[in-house]
Amino acid sequence: MRKVRASELGSFNYCERAWWYQQQNLPSENQDAMNAGSHEHREHSRGVKLAVFYRWAAFALLILALLLILRMAL
């Protein structure tokens, strides 16, 4: 008995015909749009990772500034 993957269920739920095409190993006709979407996802992921890095860097600089203020006050 073949295991059904979650991605297959999502594909079937979205479009039964698309799921059938995938099962027949037929290539998608909109490869250009799919490639563009993958590129957009990679760019977005890169931006999110950069934002997380900037947030941690800002937090570290804030802590450093507070420590310097405390040191100067003592």
URTATA-V345983 format. One record per backbone hydrogen bond with DSSP energy under -1.0 kcal/mol. NH is the residue of the N-H (numbers start at 1). CO is the residue of the C=O. E is the energy in kcal/mol with one decimal. If there is no record, write none. Layout:
nh=[NH | NH]
co=[CO | CO]
e=[E | E]
//
This chain:
nh=[9 | 10 | 11 | 12 | 13 | 14 | 15 | 19 | 20 | 21 | 22 | 23 | 24 | 25 | 26 | 34 | 35 | 36 | 37 | 38 | 39 | 40 | 41 | 42 | 43 | 44 | 45 | 46 | 47 | 48 | 49 | 50 | 51 | 52 | 53 | 54 | 55 | 56 | 57 | 58 | 59 | 60 | 61 | 62 | 63 | 64 | 65 | 66 | 67 | 68 | 69 | 70 | 71 | 72 | 73 | 74]
co=[5 | 6 | 7 | 8 | 9 | 10 | 11 | 15 | 16 | 17 | 18 | 19 | 20 | 22 | 21 | 30 | 31 | 32 | 33 | 34 | 35 | 36 | 37 | 38 | 39 | 40 | 41 | 42 | 43 | 44 | 45 | 46 | 47 | 48 | 49 | 50 | 51 | 52 | 53 | 54 | 55 | 56 | 57 | 58 | 59 | 60 | 61 | 62 | 63 | 64 | 65 | 66 | 67 | 68 | 69 | 70]
e=[-1.6 | -2.3 | -2.3 | -2.7 | -2.8 | -2.2 | -2.8 | -2.1 | -2.2 | -2.6 | -2.2 | -2.1 | -1.6 | -1.4 | -2.3 | -2.2 | -2.9 | -2.3 | -2.3 | -2.2 | -2.2 | -2.3 | -2.2 | -2.2 | -2.4 | -2.5 | -2.5 | -2.3 | -2.2 | -2.5 | -2.4 | -2.1 | -2.2 | -2.3 | -2.2 | -2.5 | -2.2 | -2.2 | -2.5 | -2.6 | -2.2 | -2.4 | -2.4 | -2.2 | -2.3 | -2.4 | -2.5 | -2.5 | -2.4 | -2.3 | -2.3 | -2.4 | -2.2 | -2.2 | -1.8 | -1.2]
//
